[in-house]
Amino acid sequence: MEAVIVVDMLVDFVRGKLATGREAAVIEPLRRLLSVARAAKSPVVYVGDAHLSHDFELRVWGEHAMRGSDGARIVAELAPERDDYLLEKRSYSAFFETGLDSLLRSREVDTVVLTGLHTHICIRHSAADAFFRGYRIVVPIDCVAAFTEAEQGSGLEYLHRIYGAELITGADMAQRLGSGC
């Protein structure tokens, strides 16, 4: 079973402190993919930064997506629905100390569909943790974004080469989920 993991589609990442303008292109293909995933009863899991004032990551990026702040909210266009899961993270990986692995195993998930921001950082670290836990990894290339086109390209190439991630489009992933394959 596949689960769609939505990483850091938060106000501070899409419109705030860490926005570059490239993130908006992810919203529509991701919204369509989420709609199909929900209809197919595939788990949809949002994992977003919810930093505390002493988190080490703030030394690199400054304050962003602080727990409880508007910047740590999921953008309205991708608002979670009733049966979706919401997890908080305080590091790059969606798996590190979030409970994601046990949630996925309880749902008998063997494939993670990684979406969101940023391809070369949080998606990459989440893919590493997924790989080391034995999950198959799919990355819809139009449902992820990096700060620059070069970082997007190198990030995708790394995910494919090092973790065997399948790189497809969001539409192709939606078709797969919708057909039950």
N, C-alpha and C positions, 0 to 999 in steps of 0.2 A: 504494500500500500504506500502511496505517496502522501506526503504532507507538504504544504506550501508554507515556507518560513519567510516572514516579512521582517526584514532587518532595518531598523532605524529610519523608517519613513515618518520622521518626526518634524515638527515645525522648525526647530533649530537647524535641521539638516536640509530641509526643502526650501525654507524661506528665511531662515535666520542666520546665525553666526557661522555656520559651516556650509551655507548654500553657495553654489557656483553658477546656477542657472541651468545646469545640465540635468538636474534631478527631475524637473517637471516632465520631461519626455518619458519618464518611467511610469507616471501615474496612470495614464489611460490603458496601456497594455497590461499593467498589473491589475487594474480594476476589472478588466475583462477576464483575466485568468482567475482571480479570486471568485468571481461570480460562478464560473464553471466548476471550480474546485468545491465550492459550497454545495452546488447542485449535485455533484458526484459524491457527496458525503466524505470528501477528503478533509482531513484536519487542516485548519488554517491557524497558524501560530504567529502572533506578533511578538517580536523581541526587540525592545528599544532601550536605549540608554536612559538611565535614571540615576544620575551621579549624585554622590554625597560630596561635601566640601573638601574632604581629605583624599579623594580618589587620585591615584597616581597618574591616570590619563590626563587629568587637568593640567599637569605640568607641561604636556606637549601641546594641547589644543586650547587651553584656557577654559573658563567656565562655559559649559554648553549642556543642554538637556539635563538641567538640574532636577532632581526628583521633586515632583509636585509642581514644577513650573509649567507655564504655557509652552515653552520650548521643548519640553519632554512629552507633549501630547502628539498622538498620531494625527497626521493631516486629515482634515475633514473629508476630503475626496476618497479616502481609503478607510473610513471609519469602520472599526470592528463591528461585527454583528453578534447576536446573542450567543451562538454556539462556538464562536472563535475563542482562542486562548490568548491571554496577554501575560507576557513575562517581562521582567525588568533585568537589564544587564548593567554591569559597571566596568566592563572591559570590552575589548574588540569582539570576542567570540560570543555567539548566541548560545553556546553550550556551557561556558565557564560559570559555574555556580548559579545556574538559572533554573535547574530542574527540567530543562528541555529534553535531555536524553531519557529520563524516566517517563516523561509524558509520552514521548514518541513510542517507546517500547510498550507502554500500556495500551497503546492504540495499534500495536503490531505494524508499525511503520518500518519499512526497509529502505525507502528512498526519500531523500530530502530535496525539495525544489527550493533553491536559495534565491531570494529576490531582495531588492532594496539597495541600501547604500552602505558603504562604498565598496565597489568591486575589489579594489586592491588592498583594502584594509579589513573591514568587518566581514565582508563576504569571504575573503580569503582565509581569515582566521576561523570563521565558522566552518568553512569547508575542511580545513585541517582537522578540526575536532570531530566533524562528521566522519571523515575518512578513517581516523584512528579508532572510531567506535563501530566501524563496519558498515556504515550507510552507503548506499549508492547516491551519487550527487548529480543533480541536474541543475543547470543554470540557464534560464531563459535570458538571452543576451539583451533583449529590449526591456527587461524588467529589473535591470541592475544599472548602476551608473557609478563612475569614478569622477575625481576632480577634473581630469583632462582626458582627451581622446587617447593620448599615449598611455596614460595609466589604465584606462579602460582596456585597451588592446593587450598590454602586457599582463594585466590582471587576469583577463579571460584566458590568455595563452597559458599562464602559470596554472590556473585551476584545471585546465584540460590536461596539460602535460604531467603535472605532479600528482594530482588526485584523481585523474581519469574522469573528470566531470564531463558530462554530456552537455554540449552547448547547442541549444535550439532556440527557437523563437517562442515568445509567450503564446502565440496563436497555435503553434504546433503542440506545445504542452497542454493547452486547453483542449485541443482536439483529442489528444491521448487520454486525458482525464474524462472527457465527455463520452468517449467510446468504451471506457471501462478497460482499456488495455494497460 
